Amino acid sequence: MVRTGPSKADAVLLDYLRNKGLQVSLAQLERWRRAGVLPRSERKYLGRGKGSTSTLNTASSVIAESMAMTARRGRSVHEAVLRIFTADPRYNDLFMVPEVHLPEQAIRSALEWFIRVGDQSLDRRIERTLRCAEQSPDEAAEKVYRLALAHYRRVRVNSRPPGERIPNIWSLSDDREVEHFALLAVARFIGAEEVGPDRYANIIVNNRMQNKLSPEEATRTRQVIESLLINRQLTDGYTIQPSPEPTIEEACERLSNVSIARIRTTRDKLAFAAEAGHIFSYLLGSKIGEPLNTRMREASTSSIDASMLFHAIIPIAENVSGESWRRMMGILIMILTQHHGDFVEESYSDALDKLAHAAAPERFESTP
């Protein structure tokens, strides 16, 4: 069929976007429709041989406006969807819950794309590297070690912004700690035997989250831990089995069983907790932020997992229009795909409930 121009509905949509100062082509609209992001126009048949007319879907204008503000040449449509899902580009404020009613399948497809391609966390990059080609255990261990070592060296060099008031409890103070984290990555992906009891003992003793010990106390503690680990290895056949992240396939499968309502609600909780946590980090010790300060302090110190999650989500609010979408999606997928037994004291889902309630008690219920 020869194209005669945009349909009546598309002409209305293109005019709407031009009035907003956004230049979008008909080809772009069609690409977004093929990707399942932009709803198809509703066609009404006039009858008696009079043909048909198209009516714009009620959600199309806002979706097209948001896509036009977010899409870039070379940027995946899936990335644009996740950026919109993270924060409405018309406001770039996490407290403004997105009113862009993206289709469910567009959100699910984008989340699966993120797991398979877009997630640039160390664990996902290691998993993709190991899946690329056959290799011996020694070669695999060496690749994991070098990738992790380079990653943690960058983490050590790129410190957090000076304006951040809350100390970074995962800061790497020297090359020894960088190596320890790299060895833990090897243990997760290749096997605990690649690290051994002696190195594990060193890692545990020198952990930044532990109280600092005198040289004598550190030596005694290291010896005790190493002895316990060796005994466990001799009796049970292994040392410590780290709890790994779900694999790409496991994460996709688990996420497919999560309702879209829970996905959206988790996003809302992360947004409010991150924004409130960011405010709290600057008002710490000030009476200006009460009673928010007290609520966030109590929620973030209620458990180890709550504290870790709290520090992990604050950076989401630091650069909403930048790479915050990537951090939020990584944390959202982690919360929705990990089992409760993977945590120290409570699940991150329970911890998020507490943080979200502290951020907006009138909006989110507290956990029992």
Buried (B, 14 or more C-beta within 10 A) or exposed (E): EEEEEBBBBBBBBBEBBEEBEBEBEBEBBEBBBEBBBBBEBEEEEEEEEEEEBBEBBEBBBBBBBBBBBBBEEEEBBBBBBBBBBBBBBBEBEBBEBBEBEBBBEBBBBBBBBBBBBBBEBBBBBBBEBBEEEEEEEEEBBBBBBEBBBEBBBEBBEEEBEEEBEBEEEBEBEEEEBBBBBBBBBBBBBBBBEBBBBEBBBBBBBBEEEEEEBEEEEBEEBBEEBBEBBBEBBEEEEEBBEEEEBBBBEBBBEBBEEBEEEEBBEBBBBBBBBBBBBBBBBEBEEEEEBEEBBEBBBEBBEBBBBBBBBBBBBBBBBBEBEEBBBBBBBBBBBBBBBBEEEBBEEBBBBBBBBBBBBBBBEEEBEEBE
